């Protein structure tokens, strides 16, 4: 049975370890330069401040997906509470049907419940989720570019 729920960082962190290698393998572009090493202290601080939202998908209790968001006022529009997607993933074994769409909808529903007025989601160029976001009513507003600028 598939369930969607808000979870605290500690529960998420304990149970997501099995999914991280698949997530990292699928989306990390420069694995030789960027190892998967989350800033646990910052996630914990965000949660303590009431700024971290984690929605998980479980299948008979086993985590098969997650969507993490940072909830905070926009830096340019201080009176607009926003939800900034940090990471989302759904195991390949569960990417049929509406599981992923329901995960996004559930995260947005929880954002609305705490007063978020604008949600921001990103997508990878190599794994473009844009059509799904557009079907859910999102509008493409930004394109993000990145470049290594530090020493090799």
FENRA-V70267 format. One record per helix or strand of 3 or more residues. SS is the DSSP state (H for helix, E for strand). FROM is the first residue (numbers start at 1). LEN is the number of residues. If there is no record, write none. Layout:
{{SS,FROM,LEN} {SS,FROM,LEN}}
This chain:
{{E,2,5} {H,9,19} {H,40,9} {E,52,8} {E,62,12} {E,81,10} {H,92,3} {H,99,15} {E,118,3} {H,130,6}}
